[in-house]
């Protein structure tokens, strides 16, 4: 637990024991790691000097029983399940209608402003 501060071009870190204890309590309460040791063991899964480890748990299942995120298709990417993806995007016809409405509104406002200033 650190707070970054710039001091003479270098970074300094301030340790707050109470904040650290609260954060570790929250991690062990709400994550799949029930002990601090279990949590810190996860860092050994990163095999290089630096890296990112993403842990997914408590994923929702779609109506057909598949997880909402697809981690099987591509081991290097997390995808939104194709059955769930269609709910995220507006179809092209609807999108065109929305843009047409916006443009018409702007055009009408322009006409109103022009006619009131004459």
GROMACS elastic network, one bead per residue, 0.5 to 0.9 nm:
[ bonds ]
;  ai    aj funct       b0    kb
    1    13     6  0.87682   500
    1    14     6  0.81593   500
    1    15     6  0.62768   500
    1    16     6  0.70556   500
    1    17     6  0.82943   500
    1    19     6  0.74084   500
    1    20     6  0.55174   500
    1    23     6  0.82535   500
    2    12     6  0.88467   500
    2    13     6  0.54295   500
    2    14     6  0.55497   500
    2    15     6  0.56063   500
    2    16     6  0.75125   500
    2    20     6  0.86818   500
    3    12     6  0.79886   500
    3    13     6  0.55574   500
    3    14     6  0.55513   500
    3    15     6  0.74054   500
    3    16     6  0.87178   500
    4    11     6  0.63653   500
    4    12     6  0.61290   500
    4    13     6  0.55599   500
    4    14     6  0.74626   500
    5    10     6  0.82587   500
    5    11     6  0.57000   500
    5    12     6  0.55041   500
    5    13     6  0.67677   500
    5    14     6  0.83908   500
    6     9     6  0.59832   500
    6    10     6  0.57922   500
    6    11     6  0.50431   500
    6    12     6  0.66059   500
    7    10     6  0.53818   500
    7    11     6  0.61701   500
    7    12     6  0.67698   500
    8    11     6  0.82768   500
   15    19     6  0.84769   500
   15    20     6  0.79289   500
   16    19     6  0.53987   500
   16    20     6  0.61644   500
   16    21     6  0.87135   500
   17    20     6  0.50633   500
   17    21     6  0.61270   500
   17    22     6  0.86167   500
   18    21     6  0.51739   500
   18    22     6  0.62046   500
   18    23     6  0.86397   500
   19    22     6  0.51471   500
   19    23     6  0.61669   500
   19    24     6  0.86461   500
   20    23     6  0.51411   500
   20    24     6  0.61640   500
   20    25     6  0.85225   500
   21    24     6  0.51800   500
   21    25     6  0.60657   500
   21    26     6  0.86425   500
   22    25     6  0.50463   500
   22    26     6  0.62302   500
   22    27     6  0.86671   500
   23    26     6  0.51252   500
   23    27     6  0.61961   500
   23    28     6  0.87190   500
   24    27     6  0.50285   500
   24    28     6  0.62061   500
   24    29     6  0.84708   500
   24    36     6  0.70811   500
   25    28     6  0.53082   500
   25    29     6  0.60506   500
   25    30     6  0.86481   500
   25    36     6  0.85929   500
   26    29     6  0.50060   500
   26    30     6  0.59751   500
   26    31     6  0.79630   500
   27    30     6  0.55226   500
   27    31     6  0.54386   500
   27    32     6  0.84948   500
   27    33     6  0.73891   500
   27    34     6  0.81258   500
   27    35     6  0.88912   500
   27    36     6  0.83666   500
   27    39     6  0.81580   500
   28    31     6  0.56697   500
   28    32     6  0.73564   500
   28    33     6  0.55207   500
   28    35     6  0.58305   500
   28    36     6  0.67285   500
   28    38     6  0.89481   500
   28    39     6  0.77347   500
   29    32     6  0.82346   500
   29    33     6  0.80156   500
   29    34     6  0.66911   500
   29    35     6  0.89127   500
   30    33     6  0.81743   500
   30    34     6  0.84628   500
   31    34     6  0.71706   500
   31    39     6  0.88406   500
   31    57     6  0.81900   500
   32    38     6  0.89382   500
   32    39     6  0.85808   500
   32    57     6  0.74050   500
   33    36     6  0.72960   500
   33    37     6  0.83740   500
   33    38     6  0.54482   500
   33    39     6  0.53758   500
   34    37     6  0.85422   500
   34    38     6  0.67538   500
   34    39     6  0.76689   500
   35    38     6  0.52096   500
   35    39     6  0.64713   500
   35    40     6  0.88901   500
   36    39     6  0.50353   500
   36    40     6  0.62692   500
   36    41     6  0.86455   500
   37    40     6  0.51957   500
   37    41     6  0.61134   500
   37    42     6  0.89527   500
   38    41     6  0.52561   500
   38    42     6  0.69772   500
   39    42     6  0.57062   500
   39    43     6  0.78878   500
   40    43     6  0.57102   500
   40    44     6  0.77425   500
   41    44     6  0.55968   500
   41    45     6  0.75258   500
   42    45     6  0.54768   500
   42    46     6  0.77340   500
   42    53     6  0.81101   500
   43    46     6  0.57076   500
   43    47     6  0.87443   500
   43    53     6  0.78213   500
   44    47     6  0.68788   500
   45    53     6  0.76375   500
   46    49     6  0.78676   500
   46    50     6  0.73425   500
   46    51     6  0.62399   500
   46    52     6  0.70902   500
   46    53     6  0.66176   500
   47    50     6  0.80480   500
   47    51     6  0.80226   500
   48    51     6  0.65236   500
   56    59     6  0.70561   500
   59    67     6  0.61050   500
   59    68     6  0.65874   500
   59    69     6  0.75182   500
   60    65     6  0.89404   500
   60    66     6  0.83561   500
   60    67     6  0.58099   500
   60    68     6  0.57290   500
   60    69     6  0.84361   500
   61    64     6  0.75871   500
   61    65     6  0.51964   500
   61    66     6  0.51809   500
   61    68     6  0.56232   500
   61    69     6  0.88215   500
   62    65     6  0.51730   500
   62    66     6  0.53130   500
   62    67     6  0.60805   500
   62    68     6  0.59377   500
   62    81     6  0.87087   500
   62    83     6  0.78753   500
   62    84     6  0.71521   500
   63    66     6  0.75188   500
   64    83     6  0.87330   500
   66    69     6  0.83522   500
   66    70     6  0.84116   500
   66    81     6  0.78716   500
   66    83     6  0.88853   500
   67    70     6  0.66667   500
   67    81     6  0.72730   500
   68    79     6  0.87351   500
   68    80     6  0.62382   500
   68    81     6  0.54911   500
   68    82     6  0.88756   500
   68    83     6  0.85169   500
   68    84     6  0.65968   500
   68    85     6  0.89686   500
   69    78     6  0.65589   500
   69    79     6  0.56403   500
   69    81     6  0.52847   500
   69    84     6  0.86704   500
   70    73     6  0.66069   500
   70    74     6  0.82076   500
   70    77     6  0.86206   500
   70    78     6  0.59409   500
   70    80     6  0.57661   500
   70    81     6  0.51627   500
   70    82     6  0.84043   500
   71    74     6  0.63310   500
   71    75     6  0.63187   500
   71    76     6  0.83117   500
   71    77     6  0.68762   500
   71    78     6  0.51855   500
   71    79     6  0.64926   500
   71    80     6  0.87749   500
   71    81     6  0.89238   500
   72    75     6  0.62473   500
   72    77     6  0.89742   500
   72    78     6  0.84177   500
   72    79     6  0.89075   500
   73    77     6  0.82736   500
   73    78     6  0.85577   500
   73    79     6  0.80708   500
   74    77     6  0.54167   500
   74    78     6  0.72433   500
   74    79     6  0.80198   500
   75    78     6  0.77352   500
   79    82     6  0.82149   500
   80    83     6  0.83437   500
   80    84     6  0.66531   500
   80    85     6  0.58586   500
   81    84     6  0.53095   500
   81    85     6  0.60113   500
   82    86     6  0.68761   500
   83    86     6  0.63249   500
   83    87     6  0.79621   500
   84    87     6  0.56665   500
   84    88     6  0.72884   500
   85    88     6  0.53935   500
   85    89     6  0.71969   500
   86    89     6  0.57860   500
   86    90     6  0.80841   500
   86    91     6  0.86368   500
   87    90     6  0.78078   500
   90    93     6  0.82715   500
   90    94     6  0.63109   500
   90    95     6  0.60986   500
   91    94     6  0.54752   500
   91    95     6  0.61947   500
   91    96     6  0.87765   500
   92    96     6  0.60827   500
   92    97     6  0.85497   500
   93    96     6  0.52457   500
   93    97     6  0.62839   500
   93    98     6  0.87437   500
   94    97     6  0.50560   500
   94    98     6  0.62211   500
   94    99     6  0.87446   500
   95    98     6  0.51258   500
   95    99     6  0.62944   500
   95   100     6  0.85884   500
   96    99     6  0.51996   500
   96   100     6  0.60436   500
   96   101     6  0.85664   500
   97   100     6  0.50871   500
   97   101     6  0.61826   500
   97   102     6  0.87157   500
   98   101     6  0.51599   500
   98   102     6  0.63528   500
   98   103     6  0.87765   500
   99   102     6  0.50610   500
   99   103     6  0.61698   500
   99   104     6  0.85296   500
  100   103     6  0.51601   500
  100   104     6  0.60371   500
  100   105     6  0.85000   500
  101   104     6  0.51394   500
  101   105     6  0.60947   500
  101   106     6  0.86382   500
  102   105     6  0.51323   500
  102   106     6  0.62435   500
  102   107     6  0.86154   500
  103   106     6  0.51007   500
  103   107     6  0.60625   500
  103   108     6  0.85571   500
  104   107     6  0.50215   500
  104   108     6  0.60612   500
  104   109     6  0.85379   500
  105   108     6  0.51846   500
  105   109     6  0.61983   500
  105   110     6  0.86348   500
  106   109     6  0.51250   500
  106   110     6  0.61946   500
  106   111     6  0.87282   500
  107   110     6  0.50542   500
  107   111     6  0.62850   500
  107   112     6  0.86684   500
  108   111     6  0.50772   500
  108   112     6  0.61552   500
  108   113     6  0.86462   500
  109   112     6  0.50313   500
  109   113     6  0.61634   500
  109   114     6  0.85662   500
  110   113     6  0.52129   500
  110   114     6  0.61637   500
  110   115     6  0.86738   500
  111   114     6  0.50844   500
  111   115     6  0.61134   500
  111   116     6  0.85836   500
  112   115     6  0.52859   500
  112   116     6  0.61875   500
  112   117     6  0.86964   500
  113   116     6  0.53148   500
  113   117     6  0.62864   500
  113   118     6  0.89262   500
  114   117     6  0.54146   500
  114   118     6  0.65605   500
  115   118     6  0.54947   500
